[in-house]
Amino acid sequence: MSHWARAFVVSSAVLLSGCASVPLTSLPKLMSLDAETIDPATLELAVLHSDNVGIAPGTAKISVELTDERSGQ
C-alpha cells in the first residue's frame, strides 16, 4: 500500500474516532487495507444514534473518494 493511502486510512480512523469509537485492536487491520484496491461494496459502517434520530434501514449512504496525488485523478 502506498504511503499516502496508508496515511489516509490511519487519518480517517483517527478523525472518525471523534464521532465513533474505533477499538485499538482494529487499527492494525485498518492500516493493512489497500485504499486503491478495496471493493467499496464490502465496507460496513455502524451508526449509533439517539432514539429521537430516525434513520430508516437501507437509507444511509457512504461516499468514498480517493485522489491520486501524482495524477490528480
C-alpha positions in Angstrom: 0.0 0.0 0.0 1.4 3.4 -0.9 2.3 5.8 1.9 -0.5 8.3 1.1 -3.1 5.5 1.1 -1.9 4.2 4.5 -1.9 7.8 5.8 -5.4 8.3 4.6 -6.7 5.1 6.3 -5.0 5.9 9.6 -6.1 9.6 9.4 -9.7 8.5 8.7 -9.7 6.2 11.7 -8.3 8.8 14.0 -10.7 11.6 12.7 -13.7 9.3 12.8 -12.9 8.3 16.4 -14.2 11.7 17.4 -17.6 10.6 16.3 -17.3 6.9 17.0 -15.1 4.6 18.7 -12.5 2.5 16.9 -11.1 -0.3 19.0 -7.3 -0.2 19.2 -7.2 -3.8 18.1 -8.9 -2.8 14.8 -6.2 -0.2 13.9 -3.7 -2.8 12.5 -6.5 -4.2 10.3 -7.4 -0.7 9.1 -3.7 0.0 8.4 -3.5 -3.1 6.2 -6.3 -2.0 4.0 -5.3 -1.0 0.5 -7.4 2.0 -0.4 -6.5 1.7 -4.1 -7.9 -1.9 -4.5 -10.6 -2.3 -1.8 -14.1 -3.0 -3.1 -16.3 -0.3 -1.6 -19.3 -2.7 -1.6 -17.5 -4.7 1.1 -17.3 -1.7 3.5 -19.6 -1.7 6.5 -20.4 1.1 8.9 -22.1 1.0 12.3 -24.0 4.2 13.2 -25.1 4.7 16.8 -27.6 7.4 17.4 -30.1 8.5 20.0 -33.7 7.2 19.8 -35.0 10.6 18.7 -33.0 10.4 15.4 -34.7 8.3 12.8 -32.6 6.6 10.1 -34.7 4.1 8.1 -32.8 0.8 7.4 -31.2 0.9 4.0 -31.4 4.6 3.5 -27.9 5.7 4.8 -25.2 6.1 2.1 -21.4 6.2 2.4 -19.4 8.2 -0.1 -15.7 7.4 -0.6 -13.4 9.4 -2.8 -9.7 8.9 -3.4 -7.4 11.2 -5.3 -4.0 10.2 -6.5 -1.7 13.0 -5.6 0.6 12.3 -8.6 -2.1 12.4 -11.3 -4.8 14.5 -9.6 -7.4 11.9 -10.6 
